[in-house]
Amino acid sequence: MAKSALDWIALILLIIGGLNWGLVGVFEYDLVAALFGVGVVAKTVYDLVGLAALYTIYYLFK
């Protein structure tokens, strides 16, 4: 099955989220917060990563 653009976006967001959590776990360094601060932009990135995870759960079972 070919991946759509949405599938690729979700995958990239999950990779970003996973790497960020790895940095938080190992080095206690939040890259998203460092790049975007603690405001609306960082919250939006976190929200998009969460939505990507939910979409990936859907994708897994379709």
Backbone bond lengths (Angstrom), bond angles and torsions (degrees), N, CA, C in turn:
res aa  C-N    CA-C-N  psi(-1)  N-CA   C-N-CA  omega(-1)  CA-C   N-CA-C  phi
1 M - - - 1.440 - - 1.533 108.66 -
2 A 1.301 116.54 129.96 1.461 121.30 -179.44 1.525 110.15 -75.90
3 K 1.313 115.11 144.94 1.458 120.48 179.30 1.528 109.77 -86.74
4 S 1.334 115.79 137.18 1.455 121.08 177.19 1.529 109.25 -85.13
5 A 1.309 115.27 174.17 1.473 120.19 177.55 1.528 110.13 -60.86
6 L 1.340 116.64 -38.91 1.462 120.22 179.19 1.525 110.94 -63.95
7 D 1.319 117.11 -38.34 1.468 120.79 177.11 1.528 110.67 -60.84
8 W 1.328 116.58 -44.69 1.469 120.62 179.95 1.525 111.67 -66.23
9 I 1.323 117.08 -40.96 1.469 120.44 178.68 1.524 110.14 -62.15
10 A 1.341 116.17 -44.81 1.463 119.97 178.64 1.522 110.89 -61.55
11 L 1.318 117.15 -41.76 1.462 120.90 179.36 1.529 111.28 -62.75
12 I 1.317 116.65 -44.89 1.466 120.73 179.75 1.523 110.73 -63.75
13 L 1.338 116.84 -42.49 1.465 119.67 178.26 1.525 111.49 -64.07
14 L 1.330 117.02 -37.87 1.463 119.40 177.57 1.526 111.93 -66.19
15 I 1.320 116.67 -37.40 1.466 120.19 176.56 1.528 110.00 -64.27
16 I 1.325 116.69 -45.35 1.472 120.50 177.89 1.529 110.29 -59.35
17 G 1.330 116.11 -46.34 1.464 119.99 179.58 1.520 112.44 -63.37
18 G 1.333 116.25 -41.73 1.463 119.50 179.12 1.515 112.67 -64.83
19 L 1.330 116.17 -42.54 1.470 119.35 177.62 1.525 110.91 -64.98
20 N 1.326 116.82 -38.77 1.463 119.59 178.87 1.527 110.64 -63.56
21 W 1.351 116.66 -44.75 1.461 119.06 178.24 1.523 111.85 -65.37
22 G 1.318 117.31 -34.16 1.463 119.96 175.07 1.519 111.54 -62.52
23 L 1.325 116.14 -42.69 1.471 119.74 177.51 1.527 111.28 -65.34
24 V 1.326 116.53 -38.73 1.469 119.46 178.17 1.526 109.96 -64.91
25 G 1.319 116.55 -43.50 1.466 120.10 -177.67 1.513 113.90 -68.45
26 V 1.325 117.17 -40.37 1.458 120.56 -174.72 1.528 112.25 -87.48
27 F 1.335 115.65 -44.81 1.462 119.56 -172.42 1.521 114.15 -114.22
28 E 1.343 117.33 0.78 1.462 121.82 -175.13 1.532 111.07 53.44
29 Y 1.340 115.44 42.16 1.467 122.19 -178.29 1.521 108.63 -124.93
30 D 1.325 116.38 117.63 1.464 122.10 -179.95 1.525 108.17 -96.01
31 L 1.331 116.10 101.54 1.462 121.90 -176.37 1.524 111.80 -64.36
32 V 1.324 118.01 -39.49 1.463 120.84 179.74 1.524 110.20 -62.14
33 A 1.307 117.28 -45.61 1.465 120.75 178.41 1.529 110.63 -65.66
34 A 1.327 117.07 -35.99 1.464 119.95 179.07 1.526 111.13 -67.12
35 L 1.333 117.28 -37.33 1.460 120.92 -178.60 1.522 112.52 -78.76
36 F 1.336 117.00 -40.03 1.460 120.38 -171.14 1.517 114.44 -115.07
37 G 1.328 118.14 1.03 1.461 120.06 -177.17 1.520 109.78 79.42
38 V 1.306 115.51 -163.58 1.468 119.90 -178.45 1.527 110.89 -112.34
39 G 1.308 116.69 24.33 1.461 121.21 -176.42 1.514 113.52 -95.76
40 V 1.311 113.73 -153.17 1.457 122.59 -174.52 1.529 112.02 -64.50
41 V 1.315 118.42 -37.15 1.463 120.90 -177.85 1.532 110.50 -64.96
42 A 1.322 117.54 -45.91 1.463 120.57 178.91 1.527 110.35 -63.38
43 K 1.336 116.99 -41.78 1.460 120.16 178.02 1.521 110.45 -61.63
44 T 1.316 117.57 -38.74 1.453 121.40 178.20 1.528 110.91 -63.98
45 V 1.331 117.31 -41.12 1.468 120.59 177.20 1.526 110.20 -61.79
46 Y 1.341 116.91 -44.98 1.466 120.21 178.61 1.530 110.53 -62.12
47 D 1.327 117.32 -41.36 1.459 121.29 178.83 1.527 111.22 -62.85
48 L 1.332 116.75 -42.68 1.462 120.66 179.74 1.524 111.53 -64.75
49 V 1.321 117.06 -38.50 1.469 120.48 177.29 1.529 109.80 -64.50
50 G 1.322 117.22 -41.51 1.462 120.89 177.03 1.515 112.44 -63.33
51 L 1.333 116.77 -43.13 1.461 120.69 177.04 1.525 111.21 -64.34
52 A 1.321 116.46 -37.38 1.464 120.31 177.33 1.527 110.41 -63.08
53 A 1.320 116.91 -38.62 1.464 120.29 177.96 1.525 110.43 -64.43
54 L 1.331 117.33 -43.50 1.461 120.41 178.30 1.528 110.93 -63.61
55 Y 1.319 116.66 -42.20 1.463 120.23 178.26 1.526 110.48 -62.82
56 T 1.313 117.25 -38.60 1.461 120.85 -179.00 1.526 110.87 -66.94
57 I 1.314 117.44 -34.33 1.473 120.12 174.60 1.529 109.34 -63.11
58 Y 1.339 116.09 -43.78 1.465 120.18 176.30 1.533 110.34 -61.00
59 Y 1.325 117.19 -46.43 1.457 122.87 -178.67 1.530 111.05 -60.39
60 L 1.308 116.40 -36.71 1.454 121.32 -179.16 1.531 111.45 -61.06
61 F 1.329 116.57 -36.47 1.462 120.59 -174.62 1.526 114.04 -98.90
62 K 1.345 118.22 -1.49 1.475 116.92 -179.07 1.513 111.83 -86.83
